[in-house]
């Protein structure tokens, strides 16, 4: 236990540290989650159910995207104007515009696949929330030596915590899906809005990642959303780095099968390194 405490990471925050350093530190935390899981065998059993659910849901999600990939590509390409070269000299601007819109379609297509992978992982986190909550407790004990929580004890308290964990998980995922639906609707009905709504969806998802994967730890501390929002904004370089690495890992074949327990472990490390405060 002592060696685990000595190997725990040092606190970071925006004060006294450059934004790029904090960004890099946040980016490194998900990979530290992987290292922690590989080092601590006591975490393996708690990781099996989340990994199994991730594998199943990723197989379903990626299978659906592959099945409808042609329709998805045509749907994305349907937003752009049809460019025809009516004379040989018009290729001077038609060709670059075609390349631009083709590249834009490719970027949005890859973004849609990455978003599908992220949704699969998020739904797996909802179904596996009781196991992930137990995993965060174990990680917090290994790193900090104790668990900070405000919850009831005994069987009734444990059942109450399980229900609250799943409800909170569903609320967070539902919140993100509402934002996605609104932005997708704007992009669907407003010509050219995809150039704005696409990056907004990506930015929202990246900032949502630290909020999601630290959710179990923050739920135990019973912190309201306003404090969590201030926590994200006050430490935004670290949060952006964490969210960016998490989003990328959800998209990497092979690693994304194991990513859920690693990201939840990393979210626990994030809370321990940059603890939220209740100050107004």
N, C-alpha and C positions, 0 to 999 in steps of 0.2 A: 504493500500500500504506500509505503514511504517513497519508493522509487517512482511510483506513478505521480505522486504530488510534485516530486522534484522535476519530472519531465513535462509538467503542465506548462502551457504557454503563458506568456506574460501579457498583462493588460495592454490594450492599445486603444487609442481614441483620437479624435481630431486635434486635441490640444497638445502642442509640443511635437507633433508628428506631421510631416508633410502629407498632402493629399494623395500623392502618388504612392508613398510608403503605406498609407492606410489602405489604398486601393489594392496594392499588391498583397498586403496581409490578409484582407478579406478574400482575395482570389485564392490564397493558399489554404485557407481553412477547410474547404471541402476535401482537398487532398489529404489534409491531416486527419479528417474523419476516416478516410480509407486506411491510413496507416494505423490509426487507433484500433480499428476493427481487425486488421491483420495481426496486430500485436497482442490483443487481449482476447484470449480464447473464451473467457467468461461471457463475451458478447455474442458469440457465434450462434448459440441456441436461440437467443432473442431475435436474431436477424433472419432466421430461416423462413418464417411466415411472410414477413415483408418482401423478401427476395422472391419467394414463390408467387406471391400476388403480383409483383412487378413483372415477372416473366410472363405470366398469363395475360395480363392486361396490355403489355407492350406487344405481345403476339397478336392480340385482337386488334389493337389500334393500328399497328403498322400493316397488318393484313388488310384492313379496310382501306387504308390510304393507298396501298399498292393496287388493290382491286379497282379503285376509282381514280387512279393517278391521271389517266387520260382526261377524264371529265374535269378533274381539278385544274389541270393545265389549261384546258379550253376555257374554263370559267375565269381563270385569272387573265388569260390573254384577251378575253372578251371586253375587258375594261379599256383597252387601248385602241386608238384610232387605226383604221386600215390604211396603210400607206402604199400607194401605187406609183410607180415611176412611169409617167405618161410620155416622157421624152428621155433620151439618153443622158442629158445633162442634169436631169432631176435626181439621178442617183447620187449626186454630190451631197445632197442633204437627206434623201430617202434612206440610203444605206446606213449612215450613222444612226438615224432615228430608229431604224429597224433593229440594229444591234443594241441600242439603248433599251428599247422596250422588251426585247428578248431577254436581255440581262436582268431587267427589272422583274419580268415574269419568273425567271429562274430564282432570283432572290426571294420573292414572295412564296414560290413553291417550296423552297428549302425551309423557309420560315414556318410554313404551314406544317411540314413534316416535323420540325423541331417542336412546334406547339403541340402537335398530336402526341409526341413522345412525352412532353412535359405533363399533358393532361393525364396520360396513362399512369405516370408516376404519382401524380396528385391523387387520383382516384384510389390507387393502391395504398397511399398513405391514409386515406379515409378508412378503408376496410381494415387496415392493419394498425389503426391508432392505439388500441390497448397494448399491443406488443411494442410499438414505438415508444409509448409512454414509459413502459417498464425499461426499455433500452436507455432512454434519457436519464432515468433515475440511476441506472447502473453507471453510465458514463459520468454523471455528476458526482457520484460517490467515488469513483476511481480518480477523478481529476481533483476535486475539491475536498474530498474526505467526508462530505456531508451533503444532505439534500435540503434545499430551502423550499419550503412549501407551506401553504395554508389550506390544509384539507383535513377531512375527518378521518378517524382511524377505524380499524375493524372492518368486518365484511361489508356492512352497510356503507361505510365511507369509501371502501374500495369500489363497490358497485356504482356509487354516486360519481366517483372520479372517472370511471370508465365511460359512463353515460355522458358526462360533461365533456370528456376528451373527444368523443365521437361527434357530439353536437358542435363543439367549437371547430373541429376539423371541417365538418360539413359547411359551417358558416363561412369559414375562410375561403374554401373552394368555390362556394356559391357566389361570394363577393367578386372573386376574380372572373368567374364565368359571366356574371352580369356585365362587367366592364367589357369583356370580349364581345358579348352580344351587341352592346351599344355601339362600340367602335366598328364592328363588322357591318352593322346596319347602316351607319353613316357612310362607310366605304362602298356599300352596295348601292345606295340611292343617290349619293352626291358624286358626280363625275370628277375624277381627279383626286378625290379625298383619300384614296388608297395610299397616296404618297405621304400622307400625314398619319392616317389611322394605323398603317402597318408598323412604322417606327414607334408609335404610341403604345400599341399592343406589346411590342417587344420590351419597351422601357418599363411598362407596368408589370409585366411578367418577371423581369429581372429584379425589380424592387420588391415584388411579392415573395420571392424565394426565401430571403432571410426571415420574413414575417411568418411564412409557412413552416419552415423546418426548425424554427425555434419555438413554434407554437406551444408544444407540450410543456416545455420548461416555463414559459411565460404564463400558461394557464395555471400551473401549480402555484405560481406567485399571485394569481388572481389580479393581473394587471389589466386595466381597461384599455380599449382600443386607442383612446386619446394619448395615453402614455406610450403605447407601442408606436404610434405614428410619430411622436416626437423623438422617440429612440431611433427610428429609421432616419428621420431628417437630420438629427443632430450628428449622426455618424455616417452620413451618406456615402463618403468614399469607401469605407469598409463594407457597407451594405451593397453597393454597386459591384464591388469586386467579388463578394460572396455570391450575389445573384448571378453574375455573369458566368462564373465558374460552374455554378450549379446548373444553369441552363445548358451550357455546353456539354456537361457530363451526361445530362438527360438525353443527349443526341448522339453520343458516341457508342456505336455498336459494341456489345460486350460489357463495357463499363456500366451502361445504363441498366443492365440487369441487376447489378449489385449496388446501384447508386442510392436507393432509398435509405437503408440503415446508415450508410456513410454520411449522407447529407443531414439526417436527423442528429447523428453524433456531432457533426460539424456545427449544427445549429446550437447544440448544447454548449460546445466550446465557445461559440460566438457570444452567448449570453454571459458566460463566466468571464470572458475577456472584456466585454463592453457591457457591463450590467446596466439595465435601465434604472432610472431614478424616478421617483414619484413627485419630484419637485415641479412646481408650476412655472 
